[in-house]
Amino acid sequence: MLQGKKILLGVTGSIAAYKIASLASMLKKRGADVTVLMTENAVNFINPITFETLTGNKCLVDTFDRNFEFQVEHVSLASQADVFLVAPASADVIARAAHGVADDMLTTTLLACTCPKLFAPAMNTRMYRNPIVQDNLRTLARYGMEVIDPAVGRLACGDTGEGKMPEPETLCEYLIKALTPKDMAGLKVLVTAGPTQEKIDPVRYISNHSTGKMGYAIARAAMLRGAEVTLVSGRTSLEPPIGVRTVPVVSAADMAQAVKEAAPAQDIIVKAAAVADYRPAQAAEEKMKKGDGELSVALARTEDILAWLGAHRREGQFLCGFSMETEHVLENSRAKLQKKHIDMIVANNLRQDGAGFGTDTNVVTILTENETVELPLMSKEDVADRLFDHIMKYRRP
Ligand SMILES: Cc1cc2nc3c(=O)[nH]c(=O)nc-3n(C[C@H](O)[C@H](O)[C@H](O)COP(=O)(O)O)c2cc1C
C-alpha cells in the first residue's frame, strides 16, 4: 500500500517531534517516498539532518531557501503528494492551518495540497481542551481534513491526560487508511474474532487456541476500505484496529448477545471467532477443590450464532462464516454453508503449514453456493482483502 507513495510529513515545535524520525524510517522501509517539512520552531526539537538521512530527501524548512531542485518547491511538492500528515501538530500550526495562514514552508505547502490531509495534535491537556484549539480542530475537520484523536497518557510536561501524540505505528495506520481506495464506504460490517472462555469455576475456563489475528485483520481491511466496522471480540492480546468500534466479550453467550444486538444494522457479517460449542452446564460459584478420584464436568451446548444469523438475516445482508477443520475440510465446510443458510464459508485446515491459530499467514478456500476458490499461502491481511474482494463481487445490495 505504501510502495511508491509520496508522503509529506509536517513536523512542528513539540517534544513529540522526535517520534517522527521512527515514522519516517518506517514509511521509507515500506517503500514510500517521504519528504519532511519542518517549522522553524521544530528545528529546536530535532535536526533536519536526521530526517534527510532517514528519507534520502531534502528536509524543507525555509520557503525562501534558494538551494532548491524545483521551480517553485512548495507547489511542485504539493501537486505530487499522495497524502500530507502534520504530526506532531502544535496548537499554533493548527490555528494557522485552520485560518488559511501560509507564512512558512509547511503551511504554504499545506494550502497548495489537494491530497488527503491529516493532523495529529500533540500538546498539554489544558491546551488541547482550550475551546479555541477545539474550535480550530473542528474547522480543520469541516474543511475535510482528518483530525487524529490524541492518545491519553503521561505527557512530556509531567501531566497525565489527553494530548499525547499516537505512536508512529498508529500514525502509519492512519496513512495507510488515507491511501486505501474506499470501495466499501457506506457499508456497515460486523466482524467477530478471538476465542470465547466458558467458565468452569472462578479460576478455570474452557477455551481454544484462537488469537484473534484473522478476525482483527478482517476488521482492519473493512475499516481501511471505508466501511463502518463493529468488532465483537473475545479476549485477545491484540490492539484493536484504528477506527473500529470494539465490543469486548468473554463467553459464547456474551458473544451471541452482542452479535444479536448489532446484527440488524449490518450489511455484511463475517464470523471469524472461535466460539465454544460446549460450556460447563453449571459454573461453580467457588473454586472446585481437587479430590483423589477422577472428575467429570457436564457440558451443555452453546447457542449456534451463525445458524441464528442465517435464520434472522435481513434482506440483502451478506453472511460469511469461518470453518476450521482437521479432516474432510471442504465437505464439512460445504455442509455448514447449506445447513446454516449463509452466503460464504472460509475454510481453513489446522493441519496445513502456515494456516490456523496464531500464525501471521493462512491458507484458505472460499466456498459459495456455486464456487470454490482456493487461495495460496498468504498473510492474514491479504486473506482479509481477498475475502472482501469476493464478498463485494457476490453481495446483492
Ligand atoms: C519544550 C517545549 C515543548 C513544547 N511542546 C509543545 C507541544 O507539544 N505542543 C504545542 O502545541 N506546543 C508546544 N510547545 C510550544 C510551541 O513550540 C510554540 O507554540 C511554537 O510557537 C510552535 O511553533 P510551530 O507551530 O511553528 O512549530 C512547546 C514549547 C517548548 C519550549
The ligand as an SDF file (V2000), in Angstrom:
LIG
                    3D

 31 33  0  0  0  0  0  0  0  0999 V2000
    9.9250   22.2930   25.4450 C   0  0  0  0  0  0  0  0  0  0  0  0
    8.7250   22.7690   24.6830 C   0  0  0  0  0  0  0  0  0  0  0  0
    7.7580   21.8570   24.3350 C   0  0  0  0  0  0  0  0  0  0  0  0
    6.6250   22.2470   23.6240 C   0  0  0  0  0  0  0  0  0  0  0  0
    5.6900   21.3160   23.2800 N   0  0  0  0  0  0  0  0  0  0  0  0
    4.5910   21.7070   22.6090 C   0  0  0  0  0  0  0  0  0  0  0  0
    3.6000   20.7570   22.2430 C   0  0  0  0  0  0  0  0  0  0  0  0
    3.7280   19.5560   22.5000 O   0  0  0  0  0  0  0  0  0  0  0  0
    2.5110   21.1770   21.5760 N   0  0  0  0  0  0  0  0  0  0  0  0
    2.3360   22.5090   21.2520 C   0  0  0  0  0  0  0  0  0  0  0  0
    1.3060   22.8420   20.6620 O   0  0  0  0  0  0  0  0  0  0  0  0
    3.2740   23.4180   21.5920 N   0  0  0  0  0  0  0  0  0  0  0  0
    4.3900   23.0580   22.2430 C   0  0  0  0  0  0  0  0  0  0  0  0
    5.3370   23.9900   22.5840 N   0  0  0  0  0  0  0  0  0  0  0  0
    5.1330   25.3770   22.1680 C   0  0  0  0  0  0  0  0  0  0  0  0
    5.4270   25.5660   20.6860 C   0  0  0  0  0  0  0  0  0  0  0  0
    6.7430   25.1450   20.3950 O   0  0  0  0  0  0  0  0  0  0  0  0
    5.2150   27.0200   20.3060 C   0  0  0  0  0  0  0  0  0  0  0  0
    3.8050   27.3190   20.4060 O   0  0  0  0  0  0  0  0  0  0  0  0
    5.7020   27.3250   18.9260 C   0  0  0  0  0  0  0  0  0  0  0  0
    5.3690   28.6730   18.6300 O   0  0  0  0  0  0  0  0  0  0  0  0
    5.1060   26.4100   17.8680 C   0  0  0  0  0  0  0  0  0  0  0  0
    5.6190   26.7570   16.6260 O   0  0  0  0  0  0  0  0  0  0  0  0
    5.2810   25.9820   15.2960 P   0  0  0  0  0  0  0  0  0  0  0  0
    3.8190   25.6990   15.3180 O   0  0  0  0  0  0  0  0  0  0  0  0
    5.6360   26.9270   14.2060 O   0  0  0  0  0  0  0  0  0  0  0  0
    6.1230   24.7770   15.2640 O   0  0  0  0  0  0  0  0  0  0  0  0
    6.4760   23.6020   23.2680 C   0  0  0  0  0  0  0  0  0  0  0  0
    7.4810   24.5250   23.6060 C   0  0  0  0  0  0  0  0  0  0  0  0
    8.5790   24.1020   24.3030 C   0  0  0  0  0  0  0  0  0  0  0  0
    9.6380   25.1120   24.6610 C   0  0  0  0  0  0  0  0  0  0  0  0
  1  2  1  0
  2  3  1  0
  2 30  2  0
  3  4  2  0
  4  5  1  0
  4 28  1  0
  5  6  2  0
  6  7  1  0
  6 13  1  0
  7  8  2  0
  7  9  1  0
  9 10  1  0
 10 11  2  0
 10 12  1  0
 12 13  2  0
 13 14  1  0
 14 15  1  0
 14 28  1  0
 15 16  1  0
 16 17  1  0
 16 18  1  0
 18 19  1  0
 18 20  1  0
 20 21  1  0
 20 22  1  0
 22 23  1  0
 23 24  1  0
 24 25  2  0
 24 26  1  0
 24 27  1  0
 28 29  2  0
 29 30  1  0
 30 31  1  0
M  END
$$$$
